[in-house]
Amino acid sequence: MEKAKKLSPLLIMNIILFGFMGQLAWAVENNFFNLYLLKVGGDMHDISVMIGVSAVVAFLTTLFMGSLSDKINKRKIFICAGYILWGLTVIAFAIINPENIASIMGTDVASAVTTTVILVIIMDGIMTFMGSTSNDAAFNAWVTDIGTSSNRAKIESLLAVLPVVATLAVTGSFGAIFGGETEPGQKEYSLYFLILGAVVTLCGIIGIFSVKESRTNVKTTAGFVETLTYGFKPSVIKGNKSLYISLLCMGIFSVSSQVFFPYIFIYLDKHLDMSALGSMLTPGVIVFAAVFVIVAVSSLVSIIIMSDKKGKSPFLFVSSVIYIVGLVVVFFADDNILYFLFAAIITIVGYGLLMIMLNAAVRDFTPEDKTGQLQGIRMIFSVLVPMLTGPSIAEKISAAYSATTYTNDYGEILPTPAPHIFLAAAAIGLLIFVPLYFLSKELKKQQSASK
């Protein structure tokens, strides 16, 4: 596929469709699967284990499947087949619950809780394999294939807005299906998994007719083992210094976000009294919030457009500061809901902008003929290390500082996530300024060379 600076309507549609559906599925896994694990009898430690298993599976899958897609010069089959199977694995969760497991085991429900928790973790790993094959390995490589340095920030702006939209869509649809219940039952969860899985599978079917192959003119002569290990070679790291500095920045940012992101909905549900939110949302507050969001999104789009012309370096520093300040303000908001929501908007703006710029930098510095095999290296920094460390940090901090507890459906008393996780995320986020200094130099070199 010949790359052009102008994105065609079909390319934009596929970027939005597959990017949104991928983020929608990941939003459910990273947030509501955690709630579901609590629902079937798990705790914060089980969530940490599930996230760790998912991280390892995601890394190994992306490394292997990304390299394989480079080797056979195919992206489409991995994207379409992967999304179809991904949706089917989500549907499978509709039948994994203590009641069904107890019926199969021929025992009482309480005795089936541990087995159910283990099965949820295992099934989450299988689902991650499908999702990482289709989204992390193939779709991300496809996006890198079709992009250029002149339009990549625009592509990343589309992709970076999608996680926020997906999270809002998940939250809204989740609440609509559950009918506003604060403690939804198994039937509601099953219905939700059925609907979500069906939609993701439908996306894969649509892709069969809409996605065009992006590797038709690329020749790969290296053996598969060489392709698989390419990104780990010292000579490759040295020869692609800009890429690995970008990845280090992404790694620090991702560790920071994984300290609080997996627990954000649990924090909202268990720490904040969301039932009081309705009385606080007066027409004036709603109008102010709507105007604020519109201005924030408009500013975000303007900055993205400017970054294509002026360079990404200054915006990386600004977005890092916004993100870190937002996290600190969230910590001090504690249980004040409106204060928390205001601080959360600041954090999301910084988070979204920083993610756009870092992803664009990584794609800019990725060798065009190695996009698939380097997706696994990207996953080390964006998923593996962050998901193995961030949730564990949050678990330990909550165990030490949480001032409240809750009782789950099976009578277990558990600590709620503590607001200190946001402060810890901000502290980790400060580390990004060291590699960011060197990345800004590389970006300026790239900008000068392109003139």
C-alpha positions in Angstrom: 0.0 0.0 0.0 1.5 3.3 -1.0 1.6 5.7 1.9 0.3 9.2 1.4 0.2 12.2 3.7 -3.6 12.5 3.3 -5.7 9.8 5.1 -8.5 8.3 3.0 -12.0 8.0 4.5 -11.7 4.2 4.5 -8.4 4.4 6.4 -9.9 6.8 8.9 -13.0 4.5 9.3 -10.8 1.4 10.0 -8.6 3.3 12.4 -11.6 4.5 14.4 -13.5 1.2 14.1 -10.7 -1.2 15.1 -9.1 1.3 17.5 -12.4 2.0 19.3 -13.5 -1.6 19.5 -10.0 -2.7 20.7 -10.1 0.0 23.4 -13.6 -0.9 24.3 -12.7 -4.5 24.9 -9.5 -3.5 26.8 -11.5 -1.0 28.9 -13.8 -3.8 30.0 -10.9 -6.1 30.8 -8.8 -3.5 32.6 -11.6 -2.0 34.6 -14.8 -4.1 34.8 -13.1 -7.5 34.7 -11.5 -6.3 37.9 -15.0 -5.5 39.3 -16.2 -8.9 38.1 -13.3 -10.7 39.8 -14.4 -9.0 43.0 -18.0 -10.1 42.3 -17.1 -13.8 42.0 -15.0 -13.7 45.2 -11.6 -12.3 44.3 -9.6 -9.5 46.1 -7.0 -6.9 45.2 -4.3 -9.6 45.3 -6.2 -11.7 42.8 -6.6 -8.6 40.6 -2.9 -8.0 40.7 -2.3 -11.7 39.8 -4.7 -11.5 36.9 -3.1 -8.3 35.6 0.3 -9.8 35.9 -0.7 -13.0 33.9 -2.4 -10.8 31.3 0.8 -8.7 31.0 3.1 -11.7 30.4 0.6 -13.2 27.9 0.3 -9.9 26.1 4.0 -9.4 25.8 4.8 -13.0 24.5 1.8 -12.9 22.1 2.7 -9.6 20.6 6.4 -10.5 20.3 5.6 -13.8 18.6 2.6 -12.8 16.5 4.0 -9.4 15.5 7.2 -11.1 14.3 5.1 -13.7 12.5 3.1 -11.1 10.7 6.3 -9.5 9.5 7.7 -12.8 8.4 4.7 -13.8 6.3 4.0 -10.2 5.3 0.4 -10.3 6.4 -1.6 -8.0 8.8 -5.2 -8.4 7.8 -5.7 -12.1 8.7 -4.3 -11.5 12.2 -6.6 -8.4 12.7 -9.8 -9.9 11.4 -9.6 -13.4 12.7 -8.2 -12.1 16.0 -11.1 -9.7 16.6 -13.6 -12.5 15.8 -12.0 -14.9 18.3 -11.5 -12.1 20.8 -15.2 -11.4 20.9 -16.0 -15.1 21.3 -13.6 -15.3 24.4 -15.4 -12.3 25.9 -18.7 -14.1 25.4 -17.3 -17.1 27.3 -17.2 -15.1 30.5 -21.0 -15.0 30.5 -21.0 -18.6 31.8 -18.1 -18.4 34.2 -19.5 -17.7 37.7 -19.7 -19.6 41.0 -23.2 -20.8 40.5 -22.4 -22.5 37.2 -19.1 -23.9 38.4 -20.7 -25.2 41.6 -23.3 -27.0 39.4 -20.5 -28.6 37.3 -18.5 -29.6 40.3 -21.5 -30.8 42.2 -20.8 -28.7 45.3 -22.1 -25.6 47.0 -21.5 -22.1 45.7 -19.1 -21.0 48.4 -16.9 -24.0 47.7 -16.7 -23.1 44.0 -15.5 -19.5 44.6 -11.7 -20.3 44.5 -12.1 -22.4 41.3 -14.1 -19.6 39.7 -11.5 -17.0 40.5 -8.8 -19.3 39.0 -10.9 -19.9 35.9 -11.5 -16.2 35.4 -7.8 -15.5 35.6 -7.0 -18.3 33.1 -9.8 -17.2 30.7 -8.5 -13.6 30.9 -5.2 -14.9 29.7 -6.8 -16.7 26.7 -8.8 -13.5 25.9 -5.6 -11.5 26.2 -3.9 -13.8 23.7 -6.6 -13.1 21.1 -6.7 -9.4 21.9 -2.9 -9.0 21.7 -2.7 -10.9 18.4 -5.3 -8.7 16.8 -4.8 -5.4 18.4 -1.4 -5.1 20.0 0.5 -7.0 17.3 -1.3 -6.7 14.0 -3.5 -3.6 14.3 -0.7 -1.5 15.8 1.8 -2.6 13.2 -0.8 -1.9 10.5 -1.3 1.6 11.9 2.5 2.2 11.8 2.6 0.8 8.2 0.1 3.3 6.9 1.4 6.3 8.7 4.0 8.9 7.9 5.9 11.4 10.1 3.6 14.2 8.7 0.3 12.6 9.7 1.2 10.3 12.6 0.2 12.8 15.3 -3.2 13.1 13.6 -3.5 9.3 13.6 -2.4 9.2 17.2 -4.9 11.9 18.1 -7.7 9.6 16.8 -6.3 6.6 18.6 -5.6 8.5 21.9 -9.1 9.9 22.1 -10.6 6.4 21.7 -9.6 5.0 25.1 -11.4 8.0 26.8 -14.5 7.5 24.6 -14.4 3.8 25.1 -14.2 4.2 28.9 -17.2 6.6 28.8 -19.1 4.2 26.5 -18.3 1.2 28.8 -19.4 3.2 31.8 -22.6 4.4 30.2 -23.6 1.1 28.6 -22.6 -0.8 31.8 -24.9 1.4 33.8 -27.7 1.2 31.3 -27.6 -2.6 31.1 -27.4 -2.9 34.9 -30.3 -0.5 35.3 -28.4 1.8 37.7 -27.8 -1.0 40.2 -24.8 -0.4 42.5 -24.4 -4.2 43.0 -25.3 -5.8 39.7 -26.1 -9.5 39.6 -24.7 -12.3 37.5 -27.5 -12.0 34.9 -26.5 -8.4 34.2 -22.8 -9.3 33.9 -23.6 -12.2 31.6 -25.8 -10.0 29.4 -23.0 -7.4 29.2 -20.3 -9.9 28.2 -22.6 -11.4 25.5 -23.3 -7.9 24.0 -19.7 -6.8 24.1 -18.3 -10.0 22.7 -20.9 -10.0 19.8 -19.9 -6.4 18.9 -16.2 -7.2 18.9 -16.7 -10.3 16.7 -18.9 -8.2 14.3 -16.0 -5.7 14.0 -13.7 -8.5 12.9 -16.3 -9.6 10.3 -16.5 -6.1 8.9 -12.8 -5.9 8.6 -12.8 -8.8 6.2 -14.4 -6.4 3.7 -12.9 -3.1 4.7 -9.2 -3.6 5.7 -6.6 -3.5 3.0 -3.2 -5.3 3.4 -0.4 -2.9 4.3 2.6 -5.2 3.7 2.2 -6.1 0.0 5.6 -4.6 -1.1 7.8 -5.6 1.8 10.3 -8.4 1.5 11.6 -10.3 4.6 14.6 -12.6 4.1 15.6 -13.1 7.8 14.7 -16.4 9.5 11.9 -16.4 12.1 14.2 -16.8 15.1 16.2 -13.8 13.9 13.0 -11.9 13.4 11.8 -12.8 16.9 15.0 -11.7 18.6 15.7 -8.6 16.4 14.7 -6.0 18.9 16.8 -7.4 21.7 20.1 -7.2 19.9 22.6 -4.6 21.3 23.4 -3.4 17.8 19.7 -2.8 17.1 19.3 -0.9 20.4 22.4 1.2 19.6 21.3 1.9 16.1 17.8 2.9 17.1 18.6 5.0 20.2 15.7 7.4 19.6 13.2 4.5 19.6 14.4 3.0 22.8 14.5 6.4 24.6 10.9 6.9 23.4 10.0 3.5 24.8 11.7 4.3 28.1 9.5 7.4 28.4 6.5 5.3 27.6 7.5 2.7 30.2 7.7 5.2 33.0 4.4 6.8 32.0 2.7 3.3 31.7 4.0 2.2 35.2 2.6 5.4 36.6 -0.8 4.9 35.0 -1.0 1.2 36.0 -0.7 2.2 39.7 -4.2 3.7 39.6 -6.0 2.7 36.3 -6.9 -0.9 37.2 -8.5 0.2 40.4 -10.2 3.4 39.3 -13.8 2.0 39.0 -13.3 0.1 42.2 -12.2 3.3 43.8 -15.3 5.1 42.5 -17.6 2.3 43.6 -16.1 1.6 47.0 -14.3 4.8 48.2 -16.5 7.6 46.7 -20.2 7.8 47.5 -21.3 8.0 43.8 -25.0 7.8 44.9 -24.7 11.4 46.1 -23.5 12.6 42.7 -27.0 13.0 41.2 -28.0 15.7 43.7 -24.8 17.6 43.0 -25.3 17.7 39.3 -27.3 20.9 39.0 -28.0 22.4 35.5 -25.3 25.0 36.2 -22.7 22.4 37.1 -23.6 20.3 34.0 -23.3 23.3 31.7 -20.0 24.3 33.2 -18.7 20.7 32.8 -19.8 20.5 29.2 -18.2 23.8 28.3 -15.0 22.7 30.1 -14.8 19.4 28.2 -15.5 21.1 24.9 -12.8 23.7 25.5 -10.4 20.9 26.7 -11.0 18.7 23.6 -10.7 21.7 21.2 -7.4 22.7 22.8 -6.2 19.1 22.6 -7.0 18.9 18.9 -5.3 22.3 18.3 -2.2 21.2 20.1 -2.0 18.0 18.1 -2.2 19.9 14.9 0.4 22.3 16.1 2.7 19.4 17.1 2.8 18.2 13.5 4.1 21.6 12.4 6.1 22.8 15.4 7.4 19.5 16.7 6.4 17.2 19.6 9.1 18.1 22.1 7.6 21.1 24.0 4.2 19.4 24.2 5.7 16.3 25.8 6.9 18.4 28.7 3.7 20.4 29.1 1.5 17.3 28.9 3.7 15.5 31.5 3.3 18.4 33.9 -0.5 18.5 33.4 -0.8 14.7 34.0 1.3 14.8 37.2 -0.4 17.9 38.6 -3.8 16.3 37.9 -2.8 13.2 39.9 -1.7 15.2 42.9 -5.0 17.2 42.8 -6.9 13.9 42.6 -5.1 12.7 45.8 -6.1 15.8 47.7 -9.7 15.6 46.4 -10.0 12.4 48.5 -13.8 11.7 48.9 -15.0 15.1 47.6 -16.8 13.9 44.4 -17.0 17.2 42.4 -13.4 18.1 43.4 -12.4 14.6 42.3 -14.2 14.8 38.9 -12.6 18.2 38.2 -9.1 16.8 39.1 -9.8 13.7 37.0 -10.5 15.9 33.9 -7.1 17.6 34.3 -5.5 14.2 34.7 -7.2 12.8 31.6 -6.2 15.8 29.5 -2.6 15.3 30.5 -2.8 11.6 30.1 -4.4 11.7 26.7 -2.0 14.3 25.3 1.1 12.5 26.7 -0.1 9.2 25.3 -0.6 10.8 21.9 2.9 12.3 21.8 4.7 9.2 23.1 2.9 6.8 20.8 3.6 9.2 17.8 7.3 9.4 18.8 7.6 5.6 19.0 6.0 5.1 15.6 8.2 7.9 14.1 11.4 6.1 15.2 10.2 2.6 14.4 12.0 1.2 11.2 9.4 0.8 8.5 10.4 -2.8 7.6 10.5 -4.0 11.3 7.2 -2.7 12.6 5.7 -6.1 13.5 8.7 -7.6 15.2 9.2 -4.4 17.3 5.7 -4.5 18.7 6.8 -7.0 21.2 9.6 -4.7 22.4 7.0 -1.9 22.7 4.9 -4.2 24.9 7.7 -4.7 27.4 7.6 -1.0 28.1 3.9 -0.3 27.7 2.4 -3.5 29.2 4.7 -6.1 30.6 6.8 -4.1 33.1 4.0 -1.6 33.9 1.3 -4.3 34.6 3.7 -6.4 36.7 4.7 -3.5 38.9 1.9 -0.9 38.9 -0.9 -3.0 40.4 1.4 -4.5 42.9 2.5 -1.1 44.1 -1.2 -0.1 44.4 -2.0 -3.2 46.3 0.7 -2.6 48.9 -0.1 1.1 49.2 -3.8 0.3 49.8 -3.0 -2.3 52.3 -1.0 0.2 54.3 -3.0 3.4 53.9 -6.7 2.4 53.2 -8.9 3.8 55.9 -12.0 1.9 54.7 -13.1 -1.6 54.0 -16.0 -3.4 52.3 -17.6 -6.8 52.5 -17.9 -8.8 49.3 -20.7 -11.1 48.3 -19.0 -14.0 50.2 -18.5 -12.3 53.5 -14.8 -11.4 53.1 -13.7 -8.0 54.5 -11.3 -6.3 52.0 -9.5 -2.9 51.9 -10.7 -0.3 49.4 -8.1 1.3 47.1 -6.5 4.2 49.0 -6.3 7.8 47.4 -2.5 7.5 48.0 -2.3 5.4 44.8 -2.7 8.7 42.8 0.1 10.3 44.8 2.4 7.3 44.1 1.5 7.5 40.4 2.5 11.2 40.4 5.8 10.4 42.1 6.7 7.7 39.5 5.6 10.0 36.7 8.2 12.6 37.8 10.9 10.2 36.6 9.9 10.7 33.0 11.6 14.1 32.8 15.1 12.4 32.7 14.6 10.4 29.5 12.3 13.1 28.2 15.3 15.5 28.1 17.1 13.2 25.8 14.1 12.4 23.7 13.5 16.1 23.1 17.0 16.3 21.6 16.2 13.4 19.3 13.0 14.9 18.2 14.6 18.2 17.4 17.2 16.4 15.3 14.4 14.6 13.4 12.6 17.9 12.9 15.8 19.6 11.6 16.5 16.7 9.2 13.0 16.8 7.7 13.3 20.5 6.8 
